[in-house]
Structures are given as C-alpha cells and as structure tokens.
Amino acid sequence: MNAAARLLAALDHTRLEAEDTAVTISDWCAAAAAGARPVAVCVYPAHAAAARAALDAADAGEIAVAAVANFPDGEPDPGSALRDIRVALAAGASEIDLVFPWRAYRAGDAGAGMRMLGRCREACSGKLLKVILETGELGDLRLIRELSAMALDAGADFIKTSTGMVATGATPEAAGAVLECIRDRGCGGFKASGGIRTLEQARIYLDLADRVCGDGWATPAKFRIGSSFMLAGIRAAIDIR
C-alpha cells in the first residue's frame, strides 16, 4: 500500500468551526463519504448526532465519529469534559479526543491530570480515548515523555499532539518523543495533529512512525493523522476524485 493510501486509511477528517450547524456538518460528512473514505470524522460533541446520521444515510457506517472533549483549553476540572463525553457517546460517537489539563500539570498540579484521566477513561468504557497533550506548548521533550507515559498508564488508547488551536502544533521532535514512549511501553497509539495540511507534511509522521515503531505498526488501529485539509489532496494523490 502506498503512502497516500495508508494516510487515507489513517485520516481523522476534522471540522471544528464555531459557526457550524447541523446542516453544515451533515453536508460535510456527505462529502467525506462521497469517494475514498477516511477512518473517522472529528467534530464537536454537539455535532456528533448530525455527523453519525449523515454518515449512516450515506451508507458510510464504517467511518467512525470522533468528538473532542475539554476542548480546546484543557481545563483541570473534569466536569466539563465528562459532559462533553456523555453528549458525544449518547449521540453515536465511538472515539473521544480529550484535551489533557496540561497547564495545570506544567504548573505542578499532577493530581488534576490523574483525576481527569481516571474519570474520563471510566466514562469512555469500551470506546477509543485519544489524549491531547498540546506538545507544542509544552516544548520540553522530557515533559512530553512524562505525560505520554502517565496517559498510557491511565488507559489512553492514543496520544495526540495538539488541538490545532495554538501557535505550534505537531512537530517531528515531539512526535518522536511520544512514539518512543509508546514503543518502550509496548502499548498505545499515536495521532499527529496541528498544522498538518498536505500529504508531504503527513508523510513526515508516517515515516517517523515506521522508523521508531517498525514497519507494519502504523495501521489505523495505532496511527492517525488529524487534519481539516488533507482529504482532497489524498484523493488526488491516489487518483480518486
């Protein structure tokens, strides 16, 4: 399978626009289903029902609905995150992209992160939990490894780099630190997100996963790319329009 096809199979096609409505989300999901398909769409919890209904109506039930939680600020109180998760799961989402309270952790409050992870992992029982670390804001590779290990030990299924709502999103250096932690602990998956707009940018992270974790590891069960911009380019690259 060539790189474009592998990236399509790993794409979390994302739409997180404040002005969206159920109609715009439905139309966007219909377009995502009308051709070579991503593995998931990623939306706000309030739009999970519209996304699921539109995909099912397009006979695209294999496309998962992912919803963000505690997004984008990563507040330390788990209450808001839990509300997001409950709304999303009740509406048909099967994956949750949770922002870790990274500011609190960086300020020395490790307990906030542990509480958030424990309660949200329980709420996501049986569903995929991706934990967003906001690695571009953390900067320190030691801290990124530390938080990756904490999240994996608390039951995260994936470590995700960024919300895409800050100045620095995914970087190869941060991705390498996360992937090394995943490899060394023998568990978890990786999602690169934040500033990834082109096939060439996405290939950096696919190649890095192949180098760090080995050929054959970066399947959709372990490797994702989050982007709002890549679907058309991937379709063009594999000559599907």
Beta strands, then each sheet from edge to edge (+ up, - down):
strand 1: 11-14
strand 2: 40-43
strand 3: 64-69
strand 4: 95-99
strand 5: 128-132
strand 6: 158-160
strand 7: 189-193
strand 8: 223-227
sheet 1: 1+ 2+ 3+ 4+ 5+ 6+ 7+ 8+ 1+
end
